Amino acid sequence: MNSFVYRDGYLFAEEVSLATIADRFGTPCYVYSRSMIEDRWHAFDEAFGARDHRLCYSVKANSNLAVLNVLSRLGSGFGIVSGGELERVLRAGGDASRVVFSGVGKSDAEMRQGLQAGIDCFNIESADELSRLNDIAADTGVQAPIALRINPDIDPNTHPYISTGLKQNKFGIPIEIAGDLYARAQSMPNITINGVACHIGSQLTEMAPFVDTLDRLLMLVDALRGNGVELKNLDLGGGLGIPYRDEQPPTPQDYVATLMDKLDKSSSKELRIIIEPGRALVGEAGLLLTRVEYVKHGEIKNFAVMDAGVNDFIRPALYDAWHEILPVSKRGKGATHTYDVVGPVCESSDFLGRERELSVAKGDVLAIKCAGAYGACMTSRYNTRPLAVEVMVDKDKTHLIRRRETIDEMLATESILPG
Ligand SMILES: *Cc1c(COP(=O)(O)O)cnc(C)c1O
């Protein structure tokens, strides 16, 4: 299901015209469709059928409180990578007992915070982290539930910046030493072994790397069982891709069915399956509205200079990502030209799209599609530009979920030297 469709030449989000949203809230403005997020969540959830499972939405893909709240109302779990994200989940009504905490650099304070909140699992990424967590749990007087995040050394065939399951990546524990580390974990008084986890990368468009990873994890689970280590949870991480251009990633249904088929043929059918989708839940459910400030026709290139730049949307610059760019109104358009769609920021990497056929004039609003994941949450104030506003559409209602900050708010935490 797609909530962003043209009606009479105007692009809509559910039942609201995006041109109206741009006028009312200003640009740059992220717009999300509540029903699309919910639809995606249910697609994953229902694909598991009666099997014991948990969806832990990866908060870092889009951490706006309203997005987290919509998902927590569905009963979602959450995957976090910082203490700040834990706080967001709790403030959005999320349940700590459904939170899994990954990340290679968890601090003492973050470990304490997780233990005090009573999270479901720490996904441990190194031997030192395991010992440190045991010490802090002893100090806090509680048991720390853990899974080891395994690095299976599998190539996810995605952009190198979003590959995480290869030997050269900083993430996870090499599968060869996992057995020894589980044995050590078992002997630590304040550690409770909960399961095994992995996450091999993002924007995967084929099943093979997921399946190969599951194979390796199941072999590990068998070996552990042989050594008397029983696991409850098998956390397969996130990473399922979305179609930005012509990619054809598996649907949530196919993705879950393929993995569960594999699991059913193993001796570990009874494990509870956790998945941590981020992009696949929210990516297609959001777009970024931006207005044309200037049109520059040059000798070898034409530029549409927008009011959103690399600080508002970094994916094209950071990952060489391609996003479809659509006019919010197709009415009364003149001749098209080829444009580089660029921002106002003083960097040549400040582009939203290159070589696009568009008919644009000053004041026109364009929509950058599939911007719901790794968009708003990666914005910065570079060039002292305020963060983009965010809006959630729910049928015919529009909710402002992040208002535009004032210059006073932007500068509030800075100070000049005395005297
Ligand atoms: C980023 C991340 C995810 C989510 O990845 P997507 O590609 O957005 O699904 C899941 N788990 C961990 C540990 C992550 O770091």
The ligand as an SDF file (V2000), in Angstrom:
LIG
                    3D

 15 15  0  0  0  0  0  0  0  0999 V2000
   20.6580   -0.0210   12.0810 C   0  0  0  0  0  0  0  0  0  0  0  0
   20.3660   -1.2950   12.7440 C   0  0  0  0  0  0  0  0  0  0  0  0
   19.1920   -1.9970   12.4480 C   0  0  0  0  0  0  0  0  0  0  0  0
   18.2000   -1.5420   11.4070 C   0  0  0  0  0  0  0  0  0  0  0  0
   18.6870   -1.6140   10.1190 O   0  0  0  0  0  0  0  0  0  0  0  0
   17.6940   -1.3580    8.8740 P   0  0  0  0  0  0  0  0  0  0  0  0
   18.5520   -1.5770    7.6930 O   0  0  0  0  0  0  0  0  0  0  0  0
   17.2210    0.0430    8.9940 O   0  0  0  0  0  0  0  0  0  0  0  0
   16.5950   -2.3320    8.9800 O   0  0  0  0  0  0  0  0  0  0  0  0
   18.9300   -3.1600   13.1540 C   0  0  0  0  0  0  0  0  0  0  0  0
   19.7940   -3.6100   14.0870 N   0  0  0  0  0  0  0  0  0  0  0  0
   20.9500   -2.9760   14.3860 C   0  0  0  0  0  0  0  0  0  0  0  0
   21.8380   -3.5270   15.4160 C   0  0  0  0  0  0  0  0  0  0  0  0
   21.2620   -1.7950   13.7270 C   0  0  0  0  0  0  0  0  0  0  0  0
   22.4060   -1.1610   14.0230 O   0  0  0  0  0  0  0  0  0  0  0  0
  1  2  1  0
  2  3  1  0
  2 14  2  0
  3  4  1  0
  3 10  2  0
  4  5  1  0
  5  6  1  0
  6  7  2  0
  6  8  1  0
  6  9  1  0
 10 11  1  0
 11 12  2  0
 12 13  1  0
 12 14  1  0
 14 15  1  0
M  END
$$$$
